[in-house]
Amino acid sequence: MQAYKLNATIDESGHLIIDEPLNITPGKVEVIILQPVPSLETSTESQPDKPKRQTKIKALQCWFEKTQPTPSDFDPHQARWEALKEKHNL
């Protein structure tokens, strides 16, 4: 399947208006619409400093920065037991 990336707008009545001409063969197409989400710019002053979790794996470092640390009262054995009870309908 050939993919094209085009810029378009949705008017007030909900119609899709493509901003540029298409040079593709006529026929059925599948349309996927991705609407950009406006980013929320927050100052670093308003956010508390998170303790950085270190890892040697670069792919995990970005993930660690986006996640919250586990609460101090977290019990992994209890969490595992709850997941097993739910899985096996106990």
MOVENZI-V461630 format. One record per pair of residues at least 12 apart in sequence whose C-alpha atoms are under 10 Angstrom apart, sorted by sequence separation. I is the first residue (numbers start at 1). GAP is how many residues later the second one is. If there is no record, write none. Layout:
BEGIN
I:GAP
I:GAP
END
This chain:
BEGIN
6:12
7:12
8:12
52:12
53:12
6:13
7:13
52:13
6:14
51:14
6:15
50:15
6:16
53:16
16:17
51:17
52:17
4:18
50:18
51:18
50:19
4:20
2:22
8:25
9:26
3:27
4:27
1:28
3:28
1:29
END
